[in-house]
Amino acid sequence: MAKLYIVPTPIGNLEDITLRAINVLREVDFILAEDTRTTSHLLRHLGIEKPMHSHHKFNEHATVGRVAESIAQGRDVALVSDAGTPGISDPGFLLVRKCVEEGIDVETLPGATALIPAVVQSGFPCDRFCFEGFLPQKKGRMKRLAELATEPRTLVLYESPYRVVKCLEQLAETMGAERRVAVVREITKRFEQTVRGTIAEVLEHFRSHEPKGEFVIVVAGYDPKAERDDEDVDTQTEE
């Protein structure tokens, strides 16, 4: 029986792809790509020639039915995004849901994602964490941050380089400037960097160093004991 394969692709370093993923891309009948130009570059690097069709957030509602029908007719299909694992802040959910509804097998390969390396190297607890992906850009953004301010688990956010400073300012406003944070950029790439410190310290860094690249922001979970200790210190200082 044909199936849908969810295939993670490198988030930067092209060597971060599994042998299994390469074999699947070679063997499927066609590949669904978020951006065919980006995927063409990867396929050339791997020496793979395969028909591709666009599958992105602007057309996925219209295409999932046709794709599911193709698989039902016996054609194996691989879904890739521009980088990382499809469905994680990228197109994929709608197609997976359609295939599940139609009784079509879905096989998800493990592989590259910015989420896991960032949370592990942040230095914060990673046995449990809260992944929020991209926050709303405008409506509901501050409300969501306020709700997350008392989340005890490590918090993980994706952010555009154009909004990193603004995001850190909003985190300071809702969670306090002394909350610990790790901002990880360009994971697996040549200029990979992790900036750790309080939100105030990291904010100052990115105010003086223009944010460039792909960013993951990892915020320490809410610790009421630490907050009480800070209040005690402030009280003693005033006295």
N, C-alpha and C positions, 0 to 999 in steps of 0.2 A: 504494500500500500504506500502511495506517495505521501509526503508529509511536508510541513513547513519547518525549516531550520532557522533558528535565531542564532546569528553568528556575530560574536563580538569582534571588533577590529581595533587595531592599535590606536591609542589616544595621542601618540606622538612618535615614539620610536617604532619603526616598522618591523623590528624584530620581535615585538611583543604580540605575536599571533601564534596560536597553537598549531601543531601539525594536523590535528583533527580538523580545525577550522579550514586550513588550506585544502585538505582532502574533500571536505564538504563543498567548498566553493568550486572545486574542479569537477565534482560529480553531479551537481544539481542541473536541472534543465535551464533555469534562468535565475538571475539575482535581482532582487528589489533593492534599490539604493536610494538613500536620502538625497544624495547629490551624485549623479553618475560621473561627473568630472572627478570628484574626489575619489570615488571607488575605482575609476579607471586607472588612476595613479597607483593605487595599491595593487590592483590586478596585474598591471605591467611589471611591478616590482616582483610579484610572485610568479610571473610567467604564465598567467591564466588568461584565456580568452573565453568569454562567456556572454551571452545576451543579457542585457540589463534593461530594467524599466524603472522609472522614477516612482518613488513612494515616499511622500513627505507630508508634513502637517497640512498643506494646502489642498492635497488631492486624496488623502487616505480615505476619507468618508466615501468618495465616489469609486475607489478602486478595490476595496476589500472584498466586495462580492465577486468581482471578476477573478481576483487572485484565488479565492477559495474554490471557485468553480474549476479553475485550471488544475489545482491540486487534486480535487475530487476526480478529475478526468485522468489522473495518473502522472502528473508532472511535479517533480520535486522542485521546491522553491527555497532559496535562502534569502533572508532579510538581513540587511546590514544598515547601520547608520554611518554618518561621516566619521565617527570615532566612538569607541566604547560599546556598550551593550544596548541594543535596540530596546526601547520601552522604558529605559531609565533616563528620564528627561529628554527623550527622543521618540519619534514615531515607532509604533509597534503594538501598543496595547489593543487598538481597535482590530487589527488583523488577527492577533492571537485570540481575542474574544470571539471573533467571527468563526475562526477555525474550530474552536472548542464547541461553539453552538452547533456547528455542522458535523461534529464528530470526526474532524480531521486531526490526525496526530500532529502534535507540536513538540519539537525537540530543541531545547535551549542549551547551547554549548557554554561552558564557563570560559571566562576570558577577561580581557582588559576592561577596566572601568576606573574613573578618577576617584570615585567614592572611597574605595577600600584603602588604597595607599595613603590617601590624605588623612583619614581618621586614625590609621595605625601610627603614622609618623608624627601626628599632632602631639603625642605624649599624654593625651587624655584617655580615660577609660574607654575601651572599645569592645568590651564584652556585650554591652548594650548601648545602642545609640539611636538617635532620631534623625532620619534623613528627610529634609524638606525640599530638596531640589531647588528650583528657582522660585523665589517668593513672588507674589503678585507685584507687578511693576508700580502700580499706582493704587487703585481701589482695594482696600482691605489689607494693605501691606503693614501698616503700623498696628492695626488690630491684631494681625497674626503674630507679629513680633511681641506684642504685649502678652499674648496667650502663651508664647514660648518662653517668656522670661522666667517662669518658675518650673520649666521642664528639667527634671533632675538628670536625665540622660545627656550624654554628649550630643551636641546639635551640629548637623552638617548641612551646609548650604552651597549651592552653586551660584556664581555671580559673574556678571559681565565686567570686564576691566573698566568700562565707563561708569559703573555704579559702585565700585569697591569702596571708595572713600565715603560716598553717601550711605552705603550699607553699614559701614563701621560707625558712622555718626549716629545712625538710627539704633544700632545695637547698644551704643553707649547710653543713648537716651532711654531705652527701654530696659536694659539689663544692668546698667551701671558701668562706668568707665574702668572700674578695677576688675571686671570679669576677665578671666584669661581667655585668650584666643590664639589660634594658629591659622595663618593665611598661607595656603600652599598654591603656588602657581607653576604652570608649565610642567606638569608631572610627566616624567620620562623623557623630557626634551633637554636640549643642551643647557638652557639657562634655568633649569628647575631650581626653585627656591622655597624655603619655608621660613616665614617670619613669625616668631612667637613672642608673647608678652601680654600685658594687659591690653584691653581694647584701646585705651588712651595711647599707649606706647606704639602699638601697631598702626593706629590711625595717623599718628605723627610721622611714622616712617613713610606711609603711602601718600601723605600730603607733600612730602619732599622728594619722593621717588615716584614718578608717573607710573601707574599700574599698566602693565602690558602682559598680554597672553591670556591663558585660560586659568580661572581661579576657583578654588574650593576654600570656603571659610568654615573652620571647625571651632565651635564655641564650647567652653567648659559648661557642664551641666550646673544647674542651680543648686547651691549648697547653703541652706539656711544657717547652718552653724558658722560657716565662714563669714556670712553677712553679719551675723550677730557679733562675731569677733571684731570685724571692721568697725561696727558701731561703738563697741567698747573702747577701741583705740581712739576713735574720734572724740568720745566723751572725755577720756583721760587727757587728751591733748588740750581740749578746751579748758579743763580744770587747771 
